Amino acid sequence: MGLQTGDVVYQRYRIVKLLAQGGFGTLYRAWDTTLGRPCALKENLDPSPEGQRQFIREAKILANLVHPGLPRVTDYFFIQGQSQYLVMDYVEGQDLQEVLEDRGSPLPETRVQGWASQVCEALVYLHSQTPAVIHRDVKPANVKITPSGQAVLVDFGIAKVFDPKLKTTLGAQAVSPGYSPYEQYGKGKTDPRTDIYALGATLYTLLTAHEPPESVQRVVNDPLTPPRQLNPSLSMRMSAAIMKAMQMDPTRRFQTAVEFKTALAPPVAIRQPAPVLPVNQQPTSPATQAPPARTLPWGWVGLVGVMALVILFLLGMVIRGKPLAILPAGSAVETTTTTQSPSPMVTALVSITAPRLTATITGTVEPAVTPFVYLVQSGDTCSEIAETFELPVKAIVAANPDLAADCSLLYAGQPLLIPKQIDAQTTFAPLKTPTPRLPKVTQVSKVDGMEMVFIASGEFQMGAAEADDEAGEAEKPLHWIYLSPYWIDRTEITNVQYAQCVQAGECQPPEKSGSKTRPVYFGAAQYQDYPVIYVSWEDASTYCQWAGRRLPTEAEWEKAARGSTAQIYPWGDQVEPRNANFNHLIGDTSRAGAYPDGASPYGALDMAGNVAEWVADWYGEGYYAVSTYKNPAGPKSGEFRMLRGGSWVNQLRSLRVTFRIWNYPSLRSDTIGFRCAH
């Protein structure tokens, strides 16, 4: 019989509740009565003398581990003839199995990639111990996301110290169906590559919402469906990395967690002072410029032949090594390794399929880490193909002129200029293009005359990847959000607009009529188009309801401010102090919409500075790490309401679209106003 709530173990640890139970033992949330803090108590069920000796030996090693992606083991003990116990930090947060179940569909790739990178770092740390520590139970339920957004690999219940001389012992043959590789079923040694397989299976589940088949079922007939077939929005890079991690043969997996982390990482932009021009694109004088080439009236056969030659030539510029060759249909190409170069060189197979042309080519490439064999299918974008190659250039040409709009030479969504000669030292600079402005669709409210801008449905990146100070931690992590279409006010609600609600008997007048510098403000003719101030959250909500609208959510406010990209300010990525009223530059509020150059991509004004704006959400610490993907509306309750946008008193950092502050909903101030949405 297991431990019960209220039981005290080892005269110190009081059981609070059962957290999980399985073939490996039982996990409890407990209270450390000596230190007065919560902890996790793992009960292992192996009372044999050998099992207890092994437990003590390995518990001592685990107790010395210190890493942000791992809970600390703070104590260990065993009760003679009964069970063994590990005492660990209790990690607050939601595990990824719960996150996936709450969402009910695959998680966004960008978010999962960030968590996977953190888990890889924890595995690198474990595997680098002497001797290496193998977790052996990586799965969604054992990865917790803390309120700060850190992925923590929990539950060391079956972690083992790696001994290359020994096979997996009987006592270590504990498995998690779908996540444990074949060797963990007692068919061989478990080593760091065991954790690689399990993490790959974890990503498979999170990104497809399908648990992979048991590895023992894959021995006779490997039925593993590539994750990209289950989730077409998944990048080829991620899908290929998962398939490699889940190879049945450990020698064909990533050999280290460092390799796996590198393969999962998105491409890094390559920069150089100036773009490199191809030889045939060097500037020439008008007198020496060649006349435009004419299209020859060749038949379809000749056209296809020329296109095939062009593709082979251009790909030859990015695929280094031996000459490229067209393979007969059905030819098999094996991935091989050669030692002719100090860097690993491998033969890669690439198939490019377009509506009017199919070419299969081989060549020698030098990938960033471990080679893959890729199949590029019709419909894949050129940017995806470029990511997948992992070449020094990361660029590719169109396989069909009809795709030129999508397949111009691309890197990170920007056109590239490609020189004739390419080597490992070649770098490229994206052509500079202005921040795109979205088509502006507006309408005017018949209630208060406010002009509203339309925000189309779709994904955008919310939050920030890094924090520049302690306060900025609330802006992490950067995560993908999907929003349904909505409208938002072009400017903040003005004094004259709010006065209409007061005259209608629906709104209370602002608590004060003005500020220190403008004692006469609300109701004064010269300030009627300035934002209303001294309104509480309830005042703002009441007004929006009267006007037939509502307060925007935090997510809606942020998308309206930054567009569908992760730009830093409403107007782009560069600091432009002239685009906003902040840091006491004029000492008070400014007229609503007085900074047109600071407009957001949708045309919304004053999204940075002037007055901070009430939004609908309650504040919840760490909410970003666990928020829903579609139309998040914040925590269900709380003590504080959220404010966005900064005000005329806040410093430069408040101009960022990710800037967050919160306060009591009853607060009224000369730095706070609002806008509505619907």
C-alpha positions in Angstrom: 0.0 0.0 0.0 1.4 3.4 -0.9 1.9 6.4 1.3 -1.2 8.4 2.2 -1.8 12.1 2.6 -0.6 13.2 6.0 1.9 10.4 6.4 5.4 11.5 7.6 8.3 9.6 6.1 11.8 9.5 7.7 10.4 11.7 10.6 10.7 14.7 8.2 8.7 14.6 5.0 4.9 14.9 5.2 3.0 13.6 2.2 0.8 16.3 0.6 -0.6 14.4 -2.4 0.1 11.8 -5.0 1.5 13.2 -8.2 2.2 10.2 -10.4 2.4 6.4 -10.2 3.8 3.8 -12.5 6.0 0.8 -12.9 9.1 2.7 -11.7 7.6 3.8 -8.4 5.5 6.6 -7.1 6.0 10.4 -7.0 4.6 12.5 -4.2 4.4 16.2 -3.4 5.6 16.5 0.2 6.5 19.1 2.8 9.9 19.3 4.3 9.0 19.9 8.0 12.7 20.7 8.9 13.3 23.4 6.3 9.6 24.4 5.9 9.4 24.2 2.1 7.7 21.9 -0.5 9.6 19.1 -2.1 9.1 16.1 -4.4 9.5 12.6 -2.9 10.3 9.7 -5.3 9.7 6.2 -4.0 11.6 3.5 -5.9 10.3 -0.1 -5.4 13.4 -2.4 -5.3 14.0 -3.7 -1.8 16.8 -6.1 -2.8 20.2 -5.6 -1.2 21.8 -5.1 -4.6 19.1 -2.6 -5.6 19.7 -0.6 -2.5 23.5 -0.6 -2.9 23.0 0.7 -6.5 20.5 3.2 -5.4 22.8 4.7 -2.7 25.8 4.8 -5.2 23.7 6.7 -7.8 21.8 8.9 -5.4 25.2 10.4 -4.2 26.0 11.3 -7.8 22.6 12.8 -8.5 22.9 14.9 -5.3 25.9 16.7 -6.7 24.1 17.9 -9.9 23.4 21.6 -10.2 21.8 22.9 -13.4 18.8 25.3 -14.1 17.2 22.6 -16.2 17.2 20.0 -13.5 15.7 19.8 -10.0 18.2 19.5 -7.1 18.3 16.2 -5.3 18.5 17.3 -1.7 18.2 14.1 0.2 18.0 10.3 -0.2 17.3 7.4 2.1 15.9 3.9 2.2 13.8 1.9 4.6 15.3 -1.5 5.1 13.3 -4.2 3.3 10.9 -1.7 1.8 11.6 1.2 -0.5 14.2 3.7 -1.6 13.5 7.5 -1.6 14.9 10.5 -3.5 14.0 13.9 -2.2 14.1 16.6 -4.9 13.1 20.3 -5.3 9.4 20.6 -6.2 9.3 22.3 -9.6 6.3 24.7 -10.0 4.6 24.8 -13.4 2.8 22.7 -15.9 4.3 19.7 -17.6 4.2 19.4 -21.4 1.8 16.6 -21.4 -0.7 18.9 -19.6 0.1 21.7 -22.0 -0.5 19.5 -25.0 -3.8 18.1 -23.6 -5.0 21.6 -22.8 -4.3 22.8 -26.3 -5.8 19.7 -28.0 -3.6 20.1 -31.1 0.1 20.2 -32.0 2.1 22.9 -30.2 3.8 25.7 -32.2 7.2 24.6 -33.5 9.0 27.8 -32.4 7.8 27.3 -28.8 8.7 23.6 -28.7 12.1 24.3 -30.3 12.9 26.7 -27.4 12.0 24.2 -24.8 13.8 21.4 -26.6 17.0 23.5 -26.6 16.8 23.9 -22.8 16.2 20.1 -22.4 19.2 19.5 -24.6 21.3 21.7 -22.4 20.3 19.7 -19.3 21.1 16.5 -21.1 24.5 17.8 -22.2 25.2 18.5 -18.5 24.0 15.1 -17.4 26.0 13.2 -20.1 29.2 15.2 -19.4 29.4 14.0 -15.8 32.0 11.4 -14.9 30.6 8.9 -15.2 27.8 10.0 -17.5 24.3 10.2 -16.0 21.5 8.9 -18.3 18.0 10.1 -17.4 16.2 7.3 -19.2 12.7 8.7 -18.8 12.5 11.8 -21.0 8.9 12.3 -22.1 6.3 15.1 -22.1 5.1 14.4 -18.6 8.6 14.7 -17.2 9.3 18.2 -18.7 7.9 21.0 -16.6 7.7 24.6 -17.8 8.2 26.9 -14.8 6.4 30.3 -14.5 9.5 32.0 -15.9 9.5 29.8 -19.0 12.4 27.5 -18.1 12.0 23.9 -19.2 13.0 21.6 -16.4 13.7 17.8 -16.8 12.1 16.3 -13.7 11.8 12.8 -12.2 15.2 11.1 -11.7 13.4 7.9 -10.6 15.2 5.6 -13.1 18.3 7.7 -14.0 21.4 5.5 -14.2 25.1 6.0 -14.1 26.5 4.8 -17.4 29.0 1.9 -17.3 30.1 1.0 -20.9 31.2 -2.4 -19.7 27.8 -3.4 -18.5 24.5 -4.1 -20.3 21.3 -2.7 -18.8 20.7 -4.5 -15.5 17.4 -6.2 -14.7 16.6 -3.5 -12.2 17.0 -0.8 -14.8 14.7 -2.3 -17.4 12.0 0.3 -16.8 10.4 1.8 -19.9 7.9 4.4 -21.1 6.0 3.0 -24.1 6.5 5.2 -27.1 9.5 7.0 -25.6 12.0 4.3 -24.7 14.3 3.0 -27.4 14.7 -0.7 -28.2 17.8 -1.1 -26.1 16.0 0.0 -23.0 13.9 -3.1 -23.1 16.9 -5.1 -22.0 18.1 -5.6 -25.6 21.4 -3.8 -25.1 23.2 -1.0 -23.3 21.6 2.3 -22.4 23.8 5.3 -23.0 23.4 9.0 -23.8 21.8 8.1 -27.2 19.0 6.5 -25.2 18.0 10.0 -24.0 18.4 11.3 -27.6 15.7 8.9 -28.8 13.4 9.7 -25.9 13.7 13.5 -26.6 13.0 12.9 -30.3 9.9 10.9 -29.4 8.9 13.7 -27.0 9.1 16.3 -29.8 7.2 14.0 -32.1 4.3 13.9 -29.7 4.3 17.6 -29.0 4.5 18.6 -32.6 2.0 16.1 -34.1 -0.3 15.4 -31.1 0.3 11.7 -31.9 2.3 9.5 -29.6 4.9 7.4 -31.6 4.6 3.6 -31.6 6.6 1.5 -29.2 10.2 0.8 -30.4 9.7 -2.9 -30.0 6.9 -2.7 -32.5 9.3 -1.0 -34.9 11.8 -3.8 -34.9 9.8 -6.1 -37.4 8.1 -3.3 -39.3 9.2 0.3 -38.7 5.8 2.1 -38.9 7.1 5.5 -37.8 5.2 8.1 -39.9 7.4 11.2 -40.6 6.1 14.0 -38.3 5.7 16.4 -41.3 3.1 14.1 -42.8 1.0 14.4 -39.6 1.7 18.2 -39.3 2.3 19.8 -42.7 3.2 23.1 -41.1 6.3 21.6 -39.5 9.6 22.6 -41.1 11.6 20.0 -42.9 14.5 20.8 -40.7 12.6 19.8 -37.5 11.0 16.8 -39.1 14.3 15.4 -40.3 16.0 16.0 -37.0 13.2 14.1 -35.1 13.5 11.2 -37.6 17.2 11.0 -37.1 16.9 11.1 -33.3 14.5 8.2 -33.4 16.6 5.9 -35.5 16.3 2.3 -34.2 20.1 1.8 -34.6 21.8 4.1 -32.0 24.8 4.6 -34.3 22.5 6.4 -36.8 21.1 8.8 -34.2 22.6 12.0 -33.1 25.6 10.9 -31.0 25.4 13.8 -28.5 22.8 16.2 -27.2 25.0 19.0 -28.6 24.5 17.7 -32.1 20.8 17.4 -31.5 20.5 20.9 -30.1 22.4 22.3 -33.1 20.2 20.5 -35.6 17.1 21.9 -33.9 18.3 25.5 -33.8 16.8 27.8 -36.5 19.2 29.2 -39.1 21.3 32.2 -37.9 21.4 35.2 -40.1 24.7 35.7 -41.8 25.9 39.2 -42.1 28.6 41.0 -43.9 29.3 44.7 -44.6 28.1 44.7 -48.2 26.4 42.2 -50.5 28.6 40.2 -52.8 27.7 40.7 -56.4 27.9 37.9 -59.0 30.5 38.4 -61.7 27.8 38.8 -64.3 26.1 41.4 -62.2 29.0 43.8 -61.7 28.2 47.4 -62.5 28.8 48.3 -66.1 28.6 51.5 -68.1 25.6 52.0 -70.4 27.9 51.7 -73.5 29.1 48.3 -72.5 25.9 46.8 -71.3 24.8 43.8 -73.3 21.3 43.9 -75.0 18.5 42.0 -73.2 18.5 38.3 -74.0 15.7 37.1 -76.2 13.6 34.0 -75.5 14.3 31.4 -78.2 11.2 29.7 -79.7 12.2 26.2 -78.6 9.8 23.4 -78.0 8.8 22.0 -74.6 11.5 19.3 -74.8 14.3 21.8 -75.4 12.9 24.1 -72.7 12.8 21.4 -70.1 16.4 20.4 -71.0 17.7 23.9 -70.6 15.9 24.3 -67.3 17.4 21.1 -66.0 20.9 22.2 -67.0 20.4 25.6 -65.4 19.3 24.0 -62.1 22.3 21.7 -62.1 24.6 24.5 -62.8 23.2 26.8 -60.1 23.0 24.1 -57.5 26.5 23.3 -58.3 27.4 26.7 -57.0 26.0 25.8 -53.5 26.8 22.1 -53.4 30.6 21.8 -53.1 32.7 18.9 -54.2 32.5 16.4 -57.1 30.4 17.3 -60.2 26.7 16.8 -60.0 25.0 14.0 -61.9 21.5 13.2 -62.9 20.4 9.8 -61.5 18.2 7.4 -63.4 14.7 7.0 -61.9 14.7 4.7 -58.9 18.4 5.0 -58.3 19.5 4.4 -54.7 22.1 6.7 -53.1 23.6 5.9 -49.8 24.8 8.4 -47.3 28.6 7.9 -47.1 31.5 9.6 -45.4 34.9 10.5 -46.8 38.1 11.6 -45.0 39.6 13.5 -47.9 38.9 16.8 -46.1 39.6 17.9 -42.5 35.9 18.7 -42.3 33.3 15.8 -42.6 32.1 15.6 -46.2 29.0 13.6 -47.1 27.1 12.7 -50.2 23.5 14.0 -50.0 20.5 13.1 -52.2 18.1 15.9 -53.1 15.0 15.6 -55.2 13.3 18.8 -56.5 9.9 18.4 -57.9 8.0 21.2 -59.7 4.9 21.2 -61.9 6.9 21.0 -65.2 10.3 19.7 -64.1 11.7 16.9 -62.0 15.4 16.5 -61.3 17.2 14.2 -58.9 20.8 15.2 -58.2 23.7 14.2 -56.0 26.7 16.1 -54.8 29.1 16.5 -52.0 28.1 19.0 -49.3 29.6 20.1 -46.0 26.7 20.3 -43.5 26.9 22.2 -40.2 26.6 19.0 -38.1 25.4 15.5 -39.1 24.2 14.8 -42.6 20.7 14.0 -43.6 19.1 12.8 -46.8 16.2 15.1 -47.7 13.3 14.9 -50.1 12.1 18.3 -51.3 8.5 18.0 -52.3 6.4 20.1 -54.7 4.9 22.9 -52.6 7.8 23.4 -50.3 9.0 27.0 -50.2 12.5 27.9 -51.2 13.2 29.3 -47.7 12.3 25.9 -46.2 14.6 24.2 -48.7 17.4 26.6 -47.9 17.0 25.9 -44.1 17.1 22.2 -44.7 20.4 22.1 -46.6 22.4 23.6 -43.7 25.1 24.7 -46.2 27.3 27.7 -45.5 25.2 29.7 -48.0 21.7 28.4 -47.1 20.2 29.5 -50.4 18.6 27.8 -53.4 17.3 28.7 -56.8 13.9 28.2 -58.3 13.2 24.9 -59.9 10.5 26.4 -62.1 10.2 30.0 -63.5 6.5 29.9 -62.5 7.6 29.9 -58.8 9.9 32.9 -59.2 7.8 35.0 -56.8 8.4 32.5 -54.0 11.7 31.1 -55.0 13.9 34.1 -55.7 17.2 33.5 -53.9 16.1 33.7 -50.3 17.6 33.8 -46.9 15.5 34.5 -43.8 12.8 35.8 -46.2 15.1 38.3 -47.9 16.5 38.2 -51.4 20.2 37.3 -51.8 22.9 38.0 -54.4 24.9 34.9 -55.1 28.5 35.0 -56.5 29.8 32.5 -59.0 32.4 31.1 -56.6 31.2 29.8 -53.2 33.3 28.3 -50.4 33.0 27.8 -46.7 34.2 31.3 -46.0 31.6 33.0 -48.2 29.1 35.1 -46.4 26.0 37.0 -47.7 24.0 40.0 -46.7 20.2 40.2 -47.2 19.3 43.2 -49.4 17.9 46.0 -47.2 14.2 46.5 -47.6 12.0 48.9 -45.6 9.7 47.5 -42.9 6.6 46.4 -44.8 3.4 48.3 -44.2 0.2 46.3 -44.2 -2.9 47.3 -46.2 -4.9 49.6 -44.0 -8.6 48.9 -43.6 -10.6 51.3 -41.4 -14.1 52.0 -40.2 -15.6 54.7 -38.1 -17.8 54.0 -35.0 -21.3 55.5 -35.2 -21.4 55.8 -31.4 -18.3 57.9 -30.6 -16.7 58.7 -34.0 -13.6 56.7 -33.4 -11.7 55.5 -36.4 -10.7 51.8 -36.1 -8.2 49.7 -37.9 -8.7 46.1 -39.0 -6.3 43.4 -37.8 -6.5 40.2 -39.9 -6.5 36.8 -38.3 -3.3 34.8 -38.1 -0.2 34.0 -36.1 2.3 36.4 -34.6 5.1 36.3 -32.2 4.3 37.7 -28.7 6.7 38.5 -25.9 10.5 38.7 -26.0 13.3 36.2 -26.2 15.6 38.1 -23.9 15.2 40.5 -21.0 17.4 43.6 -20.7 16.7 43.9 -17.0 14.8 42.2 -14.1 11.5 43.9 -15.1 11.8 42.6 -18.6 11.6 39.0 -17.3 7.8 39.4 -17.5 8.0 39.8 -21.3 9.5 36.3 -21.7 9.3 33.9 -23.5 8.8 34.8 -27.1 5.9 32.6 -28.2 3.6 32.1 -31.1 -0.1 33.2 -30.8 -3.0 32.9 -33.1 -5.7 35.6 -33.1 -9.1 35.7 -34.8 -9.8 38.9 -36.8 -10.7 42.1 -34.9 -10.8 45.9 -35.0 -8.9 48.2 -32.6 -9.2 52.0 -32.1 -6.7 53.9 -34.1 -5.9 56.2 -31.2 -6.5 56.4 -27.5 -10.0 57.5 -26.4 -10.0 61.3 -26.2 -11.6 63.7 -23.7 -14.4 64.7 -26.2 -15.3 61.1 -26.8 -15.4 60.1 -23.2 -17.5 63.2 -22.5 -20.2 61.7 -24.7 -20.4 58.7 -22.5 -20.6 60.9 -19.4 -23.4 63.0 -21.0 -25.3 59.7 -21.8 -25.2 58.9 -18.1 -23.2 55.7 -18.6 -19.7 56.9 -17.5 -18.4 58.6 -14.4 -16.4 61.8 -15.0 -12.7 61.4 -14.5 -11.6 61.6 -10.9 -9.6 64.8 -11.7 -10.1 67.2 -14.5 -6.5 67.8 -15.2 -2.8 67.4 -14.2 -0.3 69.6 -12.4 0.7 71.3 -15.6 -2.8 71.4 -17.0 -5.2 71.9 -14.1 -8.1 72.4 -16.6 -8.1 69.4 -18.9 -11.2 67.3 -19.2 -13.9 69.5 -20.6 -11.5 72.2 -21.8 -11.9 73.0 -25.5 -8.1 73.1 -26.2 -7.6 69.6 -24.9 -10.7 67.8 -26.2 -8.6 65.7 -28.7 -6.1 64.7 -26.0 -6.4 61.3 -24.3 -8.7 61.0 -21.4 -6.8 60.3 -18.1 -7.7 59.6 -14.5 -9.9 56.6 -15.5 -9.8 53.3 -13.7 -10.0 49.9 -15.4 -13.7 49.8 -14.6 -14.2 53.2 -16.1 -12.4 52.1 -19.3 -14.4 48.9 -19.5 -17.7 50.7 -19.0 -16.9 53.2 -21.8 -16.0 50.4 -24.3 -19.3 48.6 -23.5 -21.2 51.8 -24.0 -19.5 52.4 -27.4 -20.4 48.8 -28.5 -16.8 47.6 -28.1 -14.6 46.1 -25.4 -11.1 46.4 -24.0 -8.5 44.6 -26.1 -6.7 41.6 -24.7 -3.0 41.9 -24.2 -2.4 39.7 -27.2 -4.7 41.8 -29.4 -3.0 45.0 -28.2 0.5 43.6 -28.9 -0.3 42.3 -32.4 -1.9 45.7 -33.3 1.4 47.3 -32.1 3.9 45.0 -33.8 2.2 43.3 -36.7 2.8 39.7 -37.6 6.6 40.0 -37.1 8.6 40.2 -33.9 9.7 43.8 -34.4 10.8 45.8 -31.4 8.9 49.1 -31.8 5.6 49.9 -33.5 7.5 51.5 -36.4 10.3 48.8 -36.7 13.5 47.7 -35.0 15.4 50.9 -34.8 15.1 53.4 -31.9 13.3 56.6 -33.1 12.8 58.9 -30.1 10.9 61.4 -32.3 8.2 58.8 -32.9 6.7 58.9 -29.4 5.9 61.0 -26.3 8.0 59.5 -23.5 10.5 60.3 -20.7 9.0 63.8 -19.9 10.0 65.0 -23.4 7.1 67.5 -23.3 6.2 67.1 -19.7 2.6 65.9 -20.2 0.2 64.2 -22.5 0.2 65.0 -26.2 -2.7 65.2 -28.7 -3.9 61.8 -29.7 -2.2 60.7 -32.9 0.4 63.5 -32.8 3.2 61.1 -33.9 2.1 59.6 -37.3 5.7 58.4 -38.0 5.3 56.1 -35.0 2.4 54.2 -36.5 2.2 50.5 -36.2 2.2 48.2 -39.3 -1.7 48.4 -39.2 -1.7 52.1 -38.8 -2.6 52.3 -35.1 -1.1 55.4 -33.4 0.4 56.1 -29.9 1.0 52.4 -29.3 4.2 53.6 -27.6 4.2 56.5 -25.1 1.7 59.2 -24.4 -0.5 57.3 -21.9 -0.3 53.7 -20.7 -3.5 51.8 -21.7 -5.7 49.5 -19.8 -6.2 46.1 -21.4 -8.7 43.3 -20.5 -6.3 40.8 -18.9 -5.6 40.1 -15.3 -1.9 39.9 -14.5 -0.5 36.4 -13.8 3.2 35.7 -13.1 4.6 33.3 -15.7 1.4 33.3 -17.7 3.2 33.7 -21.1 4.9 30.3 -20.6 1.6 28.5 -20.3 -0.9 30.7 -22.2 -3.2 29.1 -24.7 -2.2 29.3 -28.4 -5.5 30.6 -29.8 -7.0 33.9 -28.6 -5.4 34.0 -25.1 -7.3 36.1 -22.7 -5.0 36.1 -19.6 -5.6 34.4 -16.3 -9.2 33.9 -15.1 -8.6 36.1 -12.0 -6.0 38.1 -10.2 -5.2 41.1 -8.1 -3.8 43.4 -10.8 -4.9 44.4 -14.3 -2.5 44.8 -17.2 -1.4 48.1 -18.8 0.4 48.3 -22.1 2.3 50.9 -24.1 4.1 53.1 -21.6 3.4 56.7 -21.0 4.9 60.2 -21.2 6.8 59.6 -18.0 8.3 56.2 -18.8 11.9 55.8 -20.1 13.1 54.5 -23.5 12.5 50.8 -22.8 8.8 51.5 -22.4 8.6 52.1 -26.2 9.1 48.4 -26.9 5.9 46.7 -28.0 6.6 44.0 -25.4 6.7 46.4 -22.4 4.3 45.3 -19.7 3.2 46.9 -16.4 0.3 46.1 -14.1 -1.5 47.8 -11.2 -4.6 47.8 -9.2 -7.7 48.1 -11.4 -9.0 51.0 -9.2 -5.9 53.1 -10.0 -6.5 56.5 -11.6 -3.5 58.5 -12.9 -2.6 61.3 -15.3 -0.4 58.6 -17.1 -3.2 56.1 -17.8 -5.8 56.0 -20.6 -7.2 53.3 -22.9 -8.5 52.3 -26.3 -11.2 49.8 -27.3 -11.5 46.9 -29.7 -14.2 44.6 -31.1 
